[in-house]
């Protein structure tokens, strides 16, 4: 809510992990919530010590262990070594607890563990043997800010819980796991941890080993992931369809034709819901792209379309022997001739080096969530993450399932991570750009107004934020602490300015 005066606010957050000391029982999955651990995994992969794919989270720890090579490398990877050393432990884990305190919920949510409410607690316990695994994660959220629709999402939740089974080189699971698809550090156009995890069943390839046949071995390491989840019941039935499904698919390869290249192909579909067709045929029609009004589908009633879908591709390439990688992601909100259209883009550059007893990574990332049509359609606004059937859009519990900046935003993010030999990490991210950009001059009539946005609804906002964060462990006390401090400014174009200072200790 924007008022008619400037507002300066402080944001304080404290998030502490407490776990009983002693031998830890392992979990098979590595959740997308630790940027410093991800930094170490990337270092090992780019140095040649890990021949696996790393852009689809959660990562399978067994798969990482199996694809790790014995080649020497010059980087310290203390955090990763600790997790891999626990990977083979069977039985029950000790009960762990998390306490989070905050006075405001941050607008931007990148790859990190920020708490989701003013007071958030968690207690969890896991169990694993050589074939089955389970985790019970009990959460309580209080003081959650109201979302862009005025709803307050707080109370008890099972976020992070799952049951899983290993089926050869595949795993099947059911639960509420956080997912992150893509190489970006500050966001993903298709699937990120910006929204709370969606309850889903999933199947994933565990070890991304290559095909053995010479005809397919050039594909290199490959993986496949798919889930079907159910969206929330709280959607407004007057404009949307509660309890509809979200179906996601992702394949990833590292072809041998170019060293250091990783390519991901992804697709998500929204379909069904209360009062809509949920027959198996509607899933098949959506999968075969027989879901657009007119075209080659024979549909003459837009309300009969099976649903909404997004699709695209992402790439990351380590540039030859240099400690530099280029990455990017493109996703389409529409389809034309079985190809994504109405495109949004993300571009990134990252570099890394060793500094005495520490390792450093720096990245620059730009996301453009306006629409670009390769067919020349003049529409550019009010399309991304929206749909004429599911009018609350590609969002879950008030936040985009994809990039945190939401519809029609253009954001530049610059950040860095520094981790020393003891596993203590320091990081910082600067973000600036425009949220919910206004219509272009001489825009078509249907785009002459500002669209829906969970972060800047029906207004255009100039955005700037600065975060500095730290993570450290105290193994003698069974304690991990993540802290951050930040400042955020939202200046409504033609309106008023809001500024916030964030202090966080997750």
MOJOTA-V961311 format. One record per helix or strand of 2 or more residues. SS is the DSSP state (hx for helix, st for strand). FROM is the first residue (numbers start at 1). TO is the last residue. If there is no record, write none. Layout:
SS,FROM,TO
SS,FROM,TO
//
This chain:
st,7,19
st,29,30
hx,35,46
st,56,57
st,59,60
hx,61,66
hx,78,86
st,91,92
st,96,102
st,119,128
st,132,142
st,155,157
st,162,167
st,170,175
st,180,181
st,200,205
hx,217,219
st,222,230
st,245,253
st,261,271
hx,280,287
hx,302,304
st,307,318
st,324,336
st,339,355
st,358,372
st,395,396
st,399,400
st,410,420
st,425,435
hx,445,447
st,461,474
hx,475,477
st,479,492
st,497,505
//
